[in-house]
């Protein structure tokens, strides 16, 4: 950011509070959506924790079915 002209830095600082507030709102919305999804979740498989975590990790890495 130090390579930017002073007028651009001033504009960024002017809008920083709005962007930070928007980030906070988006994080709250995402957390609420996740909580709603989690509260509506239905257990369909009785997996040991280690196996479930391995499946989640594989999914996060973009791997197909394990």
NORDA-V926902 format. One record per residue. RES is the residue in one small letter. PSI is psi in radians with two decimals (* if undefined). OMEGA is omega in whole degrees, -180 to 180 (none if undefined). D_LAST is the distance of its C-alpha to the last C-alpha in whole Angstrom. Layout:
res=RES psi=PSI omega=OMEGA d_last=D_LAST
res=RES psi=PSI omega=OMEGA d_last=D_LAST
This chain:
res=x psi=-0.37 omega=-178 d_last=43
res=x psi=-0.28 omega=-180 d_last=46
res=x psi=-0.12 omega=-177 d_last=46
res=x psi=2.65 omega=176 d_last=47
res=x psi=2.71 omega=-177 d_last=50
res=x psi=-0.63 omega=-179 d_last=52
res=x psi=-0.60 omega=177 d_last=52
res=x psi=-0.74 omega=177 d_last=49
res=x psi=-0.71 omega=180 d_last=48
res=x psi=-0.71 omega=178 d_last=50
res=x psi=-0.75 omega=178 d_last=49
res=x psi=-0.75 omega=179 d_last=45
res=x psi=-0.58 omega=178 d_last=47
res=x psi=-0.71 omega=-176 d_last=49
res=x psi=-0.14 omega=-177 d_last=45
res=x psi=-0.83 omega=180 d_last=43
res=x psi=-0.66 omega=179 d_last=44
res=x psi=-0.77 omega=-180 d_last=43
res=x psi=-0.72 omega=179 d_last=40
res=x psi=-0.70 omega=178 d_last=39
res=x psi=-0.72 omega=179 d_last=40
res=x psi=-0.72 omega=177 d_last=38
res=x psi=-0.77 omega=180 d_last=35
res=x psi=-0.73 omega=178 d_last=35
res=x psi=-0.74 omega=-179 d_last=36
res=x psi=-0.67 omega=177 d_last=32
res=x psi=-0.72 omega=179 d_last=31
res=x psi=-0.73 omega=178 d_last=32
res=x psi=-0.74 omega=179 d_last=31
res=x psi=-0.72 omega=179 d_last=27
res=x psi=-0.71 omega=179 d_last=28
res=x psi=-0.71 omega=179 d_last=29
res=x psi=-0.73 omega=179 d_last=27
res=x psi=-0.74 omega=179 d_last=24
res=x psi=-0.70 omega=179 d_last=26
res=x psi=-0.73 omega=179 d_last=27
res=x psi=-0.72 omega=-180 d_last=23
res=x psi=-0.69 omega=-179 d_last=23
res=x psi=-0.40 omega=179 d_last=26
res=x psi=0.04 omega=-177 d_last=25
res=x psi=2.58 omega=178 d_last=21
res=x psi=2.26 omega=179 d_last=21
res=x psi=2.13 omega=-179 d_last=19
res=x psi=-0.27 omega=180 d_last=17
res=x psi=2.46 omega=178 d_last=15
res=x psi=1.54 omega=-177 d_last=16
res=x psi=2.57 omega=170 d_last=14
res=x psi=2.66 omega=-177 d_last=15
res=x psi=-0.76 omega=-178 d_last=15
res=x psi=-0.72 omega=-180 d_last=14
res=x psi=-0.69 omega=179 d_last=10
res=x psi=-0.75 omega=179 d_last=11
res=x psi=-0.65 omega=178 d_last=12
res=x psi=-0.71 omega=178 d_last=9
res=x psi=-0.75 omega=179 d_last=7
res=x psi=-0.72 omega=179 d_last=10
res=x psi=-0.73 omega=179 d_last=10
res=x psi=-0.72 omega=178 d_last=7
res=x psi=-0.73 omega=180 d_last=9
res=x psi=-0.55 omega=180 d_last=12
res=x psi=-0.08 omega=178 d_last=11
res=x psi=0.17 omega=179 d_last=11
res=x psi=2.63 omega=-180 d_last=8
res=x psi=-2.63 omega=179 d_last=6
res=x psi=2.42 omega=-178 d_last=4
res=x psi=* omega=none d_last=0
